[in-house]
Amino acid sequence: MQTDGTMLITNNIDACIPFYSTLLDTSAELGAGWAQFALGDGTIVALHTPWEEGMTTHGGSHVLLLRVDSLSEQTARLRAAGLDVSEPHDIPGGAVVSLTDPDGRTVQLIERSETSS
């Protein structure tokens, strides 16, 4: 098996689409109650409105981790686009910055050190 993508459930899709479009630097493929963003590795990040009662639609226990080649370049790009990005901090095997999406979910961009995989 391998990861096909990540789906985020939201009641706030109209605010999440531009956020993720800016974050991922790509446009969304749109459908009724959903949007998806193709990533360069063939996977997707998808947004979807709830299809069952009780589905979690806000941040808390999940963090979307996105690996980037240059944390400084992505941080500068996102700040220039008006997104609030934390200062970078070191973690085992790399460095990370955090953002919060319109639903309150944490998104982290991680740059791995060359010796990590």
C-alpha positions as CSV (number, residue, x, y, z in Angstrom):
1,M,0.0,0.0,0.0
2,Q,0.9,3.6,-0.4
3,T,-0.8,6.9,0.5
4,D,-3.2,8.1,-2.2
5,G,-3.9,11.4,-0.4
6,T,-5.5,13.0,2.6
7,M,-9.1,14.1,2.9
8,L,-10.1,16.9,5.3
9,I,-13.7,17.2,6.3
10,T,-15.0,20.8,6.5
11,N,-18.2,22.8,6.9
12,N,-16.1,25.8,5.8
13,I,-15.2,24.7,2.3
14,D,-15.5,28.3,0.8
15,A,-12.7,29.5,3.2
16,C,-10.6,26.4,3.0
17,I,-10.3,26.3,-0.8
18,P,-8.4,29.6,-1.2
19,F,-6.3,28.7,1.9
20,Y,-5.2,25.3,0.5
21,S,-4.8,26.7,-3.0
22,T,-2.3,29.2,-1.6
23,L,-0.6,26.8,0.7
24,L,-0.2,24.1,-1.9
25,D,0.5,26.6,-4.7
26,T,-2.0,24.9,-7.1
27,S,-5.6,25.3,-8.1
28,A,-8.4,23.0,-7.0
29,E,-10.5,20.6,-9.0
30,L,-14.0,21.3,-7.8
31,G,-17.1,19.3,-7.4
32,A,-20.4,19.4,-5.5
33,G,-19.3,19.6,-1.8
34,W,-15.6,18.8,-2.5
35,A,-12.3,20.1,-3.8
36,Q,-9.0,18.4,-4.4
37,F,-5.5,19.6,-5.0
38,A,-3.0,17.4,-6.9
39,L,0.5,17.3,-5.4
40,G,3.6,16.8,-7.4
41,D,4.1,13.3,-6.2
42,G,0.8,12.1,-7.6
43,T,-1.1,12.2,-4.2
44,I,-3.9,14.7,-3.4
45,V,-5.1,16.8,-0.6
46,A,-8.9,16.8,-0.7
47,L,-11.6,18.8,1.1
48,H,-15.1,17.5,1.5
49,T,-18.2,18.5,3.3
50,P,-19.6,16.0,5.8
51,W,-21.6,13.2,4.3
52,E,-22.5,11.6,7.7
53,E,-23.8,13.2,10.9
54,G,-21.1,13.7,13.5
55,M,-18.1,13.9,11.2
56,T,-15.3,16.1,12.7
57,T,-15.0,19.3,10.8
58,H,-12.6,21.3,12.9
59,G,-9.0,21.1,14.1
60,G,-7.7,19.3,17.1
61,S,-6.3,15.8,17.0
62,H,-5.0,15.8,13.4
63,V,-2.0,17.6,11.9
64,L,-1.4,17.7,8.1
65,L,2.4,17.3,7.5
66,L,3.8,18.4,4.2
67,R,7.4,17.9,3.2
68,V,9.1,20.7,1.4
69,D,12.5,21.1,-0.2
70,S,13.1,24.6,1.2
71,L,11.3,25.7,4.4
72,S,12.7,29.3,4.0
73,E,11.4,29.7,0.4
74,Q,7.9,28.3,1.3
75,T,7.7,30.4,4.4
76,A,8.6,33.5,2.5
77,R,6.0,32.7,-0.3
78,L,3.2,32.0,2.2
79,R,3.9,35.1,4.2
80,A,4.0,37.2,1.1
81,A,0.5,35.7,0.2
82,G,-0.8,36.8,3.6
83,L,-0.7,33.6,5.5
84,D,0.3,33.5,9.2
85,V,3.3,31.1,9.4
86,S,5.2,30.4,12.6
87,E,8.9,30.8,13.0
88,P,10.8,27.6,12.1
89,H,12.0,25.3,14.8
90,D,14.2,22.3,14.8
91,I,12.9,18.8,15.2
92,P,14.7,15.4,15.1
93,G,15.7,15.1,11.4
94,G,14.8,18.5,10.2
95,A,12.9,21.8,10.8
96,V,9.2,22.7,10.8
97,V,6.9,25.7,10.6
98,S,3.2,25.6,11.5
99,L,0.0,27.3,10.1
100,T,-3.6,27.1,11.0
101,D,-6.3,26.5,8.4
102,P,-9.7,28.2,8.5
103,D,-11.1,25.2,10.5
104,G,-8.5,25.5,13.1
105,R,-6.5,22.5,11.9
106,T,-2.7,22.6,12.2
107,V,-0.7,22.2,9.1
108,Q,3.1,21.8,9.3
109,L,5.7,22.2,6.6
110,I,8.7,20.1,7.3
111,E,12.2,20.2,5.7
112,R,14.1,17.1,6.4
113,S,17.9,17.3,6.8
114,E,19.9,15.7,4.1
115,T,20.9,12.8,6.3
116,S,17.2,12.0,7.1
117,S,14.7,10.2,4.9
